[in-house]
Amino acid sequence: MLRRRLSSLLTKPRITQPHKTLNPIIPLTRNPNPISIPSGFSKTGPFSMVGMSMRGYSLLALNDLRDNPGASKQKTRKGRGIGSGKGKTAGRGHKGQKARGTMKFGFEGGQTPLRRRLPKRGFKNPFSLTFQPVGLGKIARLINTGKIDSGELITMKTLKDTGAIGKQIEDGVRLMGRGAELIQWPIHLEVSRVTARAKAAVEATGGSVRRVHYNKLGFRALLKPEWFEKKGRLLPRPARPPPKLKDKVDSTGRLPAPRVPIPFTDEERATAA
C-alpha cells in the first residue's frame, strides 16, 4: 500500500505557484529531550505509545482481568504417571489400612480416641427455664410517665410494648422487688414468676400478682396476635401447665391479652400462702 502511494506521488507532476513563496526547508534535528516510554508499555502492541497517539486506550480492560498470583490452585491429579509424584499408589504408600479404605471420623488406629480421653464436665439441663427480670421501680417510673395505666391489668404484653422488658421473651417474665418503695398505689399484674419481696410489696398497697402459664405458642399469641391475623389463623387455645409446674403457677394464661384481673378465690389464697 505504501509503495503504491509513493509511486503515485512521484508520477504526478508537481504544480508550482510562482506568486506564493514556499517556506524554507528546515533541516530535521534530533530532539535533545525525547519522550521516554514509561514502564509497562512496549514500543509495539496494542498498548504501545504509537497506538495511544492514534487511539485512546484505557489502562484496564475486561480482557486483561486476571486473578492474583496464587489465588487459584489446580486440583492434584492422582494416578496419572510417576512423573507427577502422585502416580500408581497416589501418595497412599503400599498396603495397610490407610492405603485401602477410610476410617470413621476420630479413629486413631485402635487407641483410645481424644473424645474419650477427655473427662466430662457439667451438664445442660433440658428442663431449665429462662425468665426476663423486671423490677417494681421500673414499672413505677413508667406509670409516672404515663406509658402504663395503673387502672388496667399489667400483662407481659404491656411490659413489652412499653419497653420495660426486651423483645425476646424465652420462657416468661420474673417480677423482682427492686424499687418496691416507689409503689404507692394498687396495681394488678400477670407474670410468669414473682419473688416474695415483690409480691409482699404489691399486696401491701392493695394490688395483686398472678402467676400465669404460657407455652411457646401461647407467648407468640400473647405478644404478637397480629401474626396470626396476617396468616389467616385463629388464636390457639391456652395450654395448661404440666404437672411439675402446677405448684409454681396460679392459673393458665388467657388469650388474647386480658385487661381485667381475675380476683383470687379463698382456696387460691390459701394455696399461695
C-alpha positions in Angstrom: 0.0 0.0 0.0 2.8 2.4 0.9 4.6 1.6 -2.4 1.5 2.5 -4.4 1.1 5.8 -2.7 4.8 6.7 -3.2 4.7 5.7 -6.9 1.6 7.8 -7.4 3.2 10.8 -5.8 6.3 10.5 -7.9 4.5 10.2 -11.2 2.1 13.1 -10.7 3.6 16.5 -11.9 4.2 19.0 -9.2 2.1 22.2 -9.7 4.1 25.3 -8.6 2.6 28.6 -7.9 5.1 31.4 -8.6 3.1 34.1 -6.8 3.5 32.2 -3.5 6.8 31.8 -1.7 7.5 28.4 -0.2 8.7 28.1 3.3 12.3 27.3 3.6 13.2 23.8 4.3 14.1 23.4 7.9 16.6 20.6 8.4 15.4 17.9 10.8 17.3 17.8 14.1 17.2 15.3 16.8 15.1 16.3 19.8 17.5 16.7 22.7 14.7 15.7 25.2 13.0 12.6 23.6 9.8 11.3 25.1 10.6 8.5 27.5 8.3 5.4 27.3 7.0 4.6 30.8 7.5 1.2 32.2 4.7 -1.2 31.3 4.3 0.0 27.7 6.1 -1.5 24.8 7.0 0.1 21.5 4.8 -2.4 19.7 1.4 -3.9 20.5 -2.0 -2.7 21.5 -0.6 -0.7 24.4 2.3 0.9 22.6 2.8 4.7 22.6 2.1 4.9 18.9 -1.2 3.2 19.4 -2.1 5.6 22.2 -1.4 8.6 20.0 -3.8 7.2 17.3 -6.4 5.8 19.6 -7.1 6.3 23.3 -6.7 3.1 25.3 -7.7 2.5 28.9 -5.3 1.1 31.5 -7.9 -1.6 32.4 -9.9 -3.7 30.0 -12.2 -6.7 30.6 -9.9 -9.0 28.6 -7.0 -8.1 30.9 -8.6 -9.1 34.2 -6.7 -11.8 35.9 -6.6 -13.3 39.4 -3.8 -12.5 41.7 -0.9 -14.9 41.5 -1.7 -17.9 43.8 -5.4 -17.1 44.1 -6.4 -20.3 42.4 -4.8 -23.6 42.6 -5.3 -26.5 40.3 -6.6 -29.8 41.8 -4.0 -32.5 42.3 -4.5 -35.2 39.7 -3.6 -38.6 41.2 -2.8 -41.8 39.5 -1.6 -40.2 36.3 2.0 -41.4 36.0 5.2 -41.5 38.1 6.3 -38.1 36.7 3.8 -36.2 38.8 4.8 -37.8 42.1 1.2 -38.9 42.7 1.0 -41.9 40.4 0.4 -45.5 41.0 -0.3 -45.5 44.8 -1.4 -41.8 44.6 0.5 -40.9 47.8 -1.0 -43.6 49.9 2.0 -45.9 50.1 2.0 -49.7 50.0 -0.7 -51.8 51.7 -2.1 -51.2 55.1 -5.4 -49.8 56.4 -4.7 -46.3 55.3 -3.9 -47.4 51.8 -7.1 -49.5 51.3 -10.0 -47.6 52.8 -11.3 -44.9 55.0 -11.9 -44.8 58.8 -14.7 -43.1 60.7 -14.1 -39.6 62.0 -11.9 -39.5 65.1 -10.5 -43.0 64.6 -6.9 -43.2 65.8 -5.9 -46.7 64.8 -7.3 -48.5 67.8 -6.1 -46.4 70.7 -8.5 -44.5 72.9 -9.6 -41.5 70.8 -9.4 -38.0 72.1 -13.1 -37.6 72.6 -13.0 -40.5 75.1 -9.7 -39.5 76.8 -11.0 -36.1 77.9 -13.2 -36.1 81.1 -16.7 -34.8 81.2 -17.5 -31.5 82.9 -21.0 -30.5 83.9 -24.3 -31.0 82.0 -27.0 -29.0 80.3 -30.4 -29.2 81.9 -33.1 -29.6 79.1 -35.8 -28.5 81.5 -34.3 -25.2 82.6 -36.4 -22.1 82.2 -35.1 -18.6 81.4 -37.1 -15.6 82.7 -36.6 -11.9 82.0 -36.4 -9.9 85.2 -38.2 -6.6 85.7 -38.3 -4.5 88.9 -41.1 -2.7 90.5 -39.1 0.5 90.3 -39.1 0.5 86.5 -42.8 -0.2 86.4 -43.5 2.7 88.8 -41.4 5.1 86.6 -43.4 4.0 83.5 -46.6 4.6 85.4 -45.5 8.1 86.4 -44.6 9.0 82.8 -48.0 7.9 81.6 -46.8 4.9 79.5 -48.6 2.4 81.7 -52.2 2.8 83.0 -52.3 1.7 86.6 -56.0 1.2 86.4 -55.8 -1.6 83.9 -54.2 -5.1 84.2 -50.5 -5.0 83.6 -49.6 -8.1 81.5 -46.4 -9.2 79.9 -47.5 -7.7 76.6 -47.9 -4.4 78.3 -44.4 -4.6 79.7 -43.0 -5.5 76.2 -44.9 -2.7 74.4 -43.7 -0.1 76.9 -40.1 -1.2 76.8 -39.9 -2.5 80.4 -38.5 -5.7 79.1 -36.7 -6.8 76.0 -38.4 -8.1 72.8 -37.0 -11.7 73.2 -39.0 -13.4 75.9 -37.9 -17.0 76.1 -40.0 -18.6 79.0 -41.6 -15.6 80.6 -41.1 -12.6 83.0 -40.0 -12.7 86.6 -41.2 -9.8 88.8 -38.4 -8.5 91.1 -38.6 -6.4 94.2 -36.1 -3.7 93.1 -37.6 -0.3 93.8 -40.6 -1.6 95.8 -40.7 1.6 97.8 -41.8 3.5 94.7 -45.1 1.6 94.5 -47.6 3.8 96.4 -50.9 2.7 94.7 -52.6 -0.6 94.0 -51.6 -2.3 90.7 -52.6 -5.7 89.3 -50.1 -7.8 87.3 -49.9 -11.1 85.5 -46.4 -12.5 85.1 -44.7 -15.9 85.0 -42.8 -15.8 88.3 -42.6 -13.3 91.2 -40.3 -13.0 94.2 -41.6 -13.0 97.8 -40.5 -9.4 98.3 -42.2 -8.1 95.2 -45.4 -10.0 96.0 -45.5 -8.6 99.5 -44.9 -5.0 98.3 -47.7 -5.2 95.7 -50.2 -6.7 98.1 -49.3 -4.2 100.8 -50.8 -1.4 98.6 -53.9 -3.4 97.8 -52.8 -4.9 94.5 -52.4 -8.4 93.3 -49.9 -10.5 91.3 -51.0 -13.6 89.4 -48.6 -16.2 88.1 -49.8 -17.4 84.7 -48.5 -20.2 82.4 -47.9 -19.8 78.7 -46.1 -22.2 76.3 -44.1 -21.1 73.3 -47.1 -20.8 71.0 -49.1 -19.1 73.7 -46.4 -16.4 74.1 -46.4 -15.8 70.4 -50.2 -15.4 70.5 -49.9 -13.1 73.6 -47.2 -10.8 72.3 -47.9 -10.9 68.5 -51.5 -11.6 67.9 -51.3 -9.7 64.6 -49.1 -12.5 63.2 -52.0 -15.0 63.4 -54.3 -12.5 61.8 -51.8 -11.9 59.0 -51.6 -15.7 58.3 -55.3 -16.1 58.5 -55.2 -18.3 61.6 -57.2 -18.4 64.8 -55.5 -17.8 68.1 -54.6 -21.1 69.8 -56.2 -22.2 73.0 -54.3 -21.6 76.2 -52.1 -24.5 77.2 -52.4 -26.0 80.6 -49.3 -26.2 82.8 -47.5 -29.5 83.0 -47.9 -31.4 86.3 -44.4 -30.4 87.5 -45.3 -26.7 87.2 -48.7 -26.7 88.7 -47.4 -25.7 92.2 -45.4 -22.8 90.6 -48.3 -21.1 88.8 -51.7 -19.8 89.8 -53.7 -20.3 86.6 -53.5 -20.8 82.9 -52.7 -17.7 80.8 -55.6 -16.1 78.9 -55.7 -15.2 75.1 -55.9 -12.6 73.8 -54.1 -10.3 76.3 -56.6 -9.6 79.1 -57.4 -6.2 80.5 -59.3 -7.1 83.7 -57.6 -9.1 86.5 -59.1 -12.3 87.9 -59.8 -12.0 91.6 -58.2 -14.7 93.8 -60.5 -17.1 95.5 -60.1 -18.2 99.1 -58.7 -21.6 98.0 -56.1 -19.9 95.8 -55.1 -17.6 98.5 -54.7 -20.4 100.9 -52.6 -22.4 98.4 -50.4 -19.4 97.6 -49.8 -18.7 101.2 
